[in-house]
Amino acid sequence: MITTFATDNKIMKLDFFTSFNDEHLWLEFSDEDWEEAKMLVENNHEQSIINLLISKCFLQWLNTTYEEAEEATLDQSVEKYLPIWSLFTGVAIQINNLRLILIPQDYQNLEWFNIPQEWVDIPQFAGNYYLPVEVNLDDQWLKIAGFISHQDIKNYGSFNTYLRGYFLNKNKIEAELNLLFILEEYNGSQSLSCPTLFPLLPEKEQKIITQLKLLPNYLLRYQLPFEEWGAFIAQSKNRQLLFKTHQPLKLGDWLNNNFEQATMKGWYNLVNFADNFSIIFNPPSLAMNGLSMRQGDVNIEQFYQLKEERQMKIVAERLRSISVQSSKKNQVLALLNHFMDQCHDEDTRWTIAESIWQLEPYHRGAGLWFGKKFDLGINLSGNKFTLVIGILGKSASENSIFIKLYGEPNQILPTNLKLVILNQEGEIFQELSARHQDLILQYKFWGQKGEYFWLTITQGDNQLTESFII
């Protein structure tokens, strides 16, 4: 796992790099290493997996290379690190009195070393030396680009207030890692210069929890003055509580009939609460393209000849007028299931799923639908609003998602209402705004299993955010 490489291709690629950078430490990791780290991380959170992976690789190299580093270890358990990694990146290695901070970096950013402020200015987090670790997930290698002391970060680092981090040009990094241990042997660990962070009163800590609970993880560290934020997360109990209140809803669990988390978070299966969510599926009342849908006239077999998804979608919509008590119900379900197997367009597949749900909510092709009512200061013309999410299996590695937001039945949404979908990097993926006379905002998309996304609902100054894993 450390400096021996499994394939000729990797040997050639890494030899090419190291021939020009032989002062750097290069470590390889395998698929097995990645999966091992993944098993220890909740929710497949990539930042957590990467931090755990680099720490394991580096510790193995230390223990193999330096006898005096046999006692090297993480400064705390993986379980205690998960709340930290949900907020910012980095991991501390303790070697007796020496504390090293590994900070993962994008291997494509070769000019700057970015260090989150928490690792420098919180006394409980700060270290003696900081090591940038360039990570290439595609080619499965790590490069320890060198080290820099805490004092030099303070002296030479450029602090970015907006990003809350210290930035250093990589020419300030000492590339030869062996020098770190020589310096430590002769100079000893230097005292660290960190600002004083005064403990917060319990009432203040509870106020912060309340203030932050409706915001996504990636925004939390920017909401408070650093003196308050640093003092707050310096306490393990606060990190754990913040982590617990920000666990994303695992939508994929629904497809495995695991609804415990959804129920605990106030989500309800629409099968059991259909009367409360009657607006979700509105059966069409008009025939289209001359297609007669009176129950006695439907010739189901003719629709098996359809080849175009557009036609299948039209038929699926019209078949919603079939009664649940109809003698043709099972034939219709079989046809809709056939359509589902033939279609790839997201809009068509969800139309079919909704039609199946009308007839048989527990059918595998109906998808799984959960709803949650909100009244958190967002006033929709005096009424509550409801967020509904449907999930439908797409492939072995992908799921389809359908999001619907609406007010009480027959209540028009206010025109200043917005629904924003953010990807796992916190970037806006889609933004929907209520228009005049809109009753519902809705959007369909698909994603990789294990992928994160956030929904943010805003009206004026009020905001609500929910996090999910596909």
Summary of the structure (lengths in Angstrom):
residues: 470
radius of gyration: 27.4
end to end distance: 31.1
largest distance: 93.3
contacts: 1388
relative contact order: 0.08
helix: 39%
strand: 25%
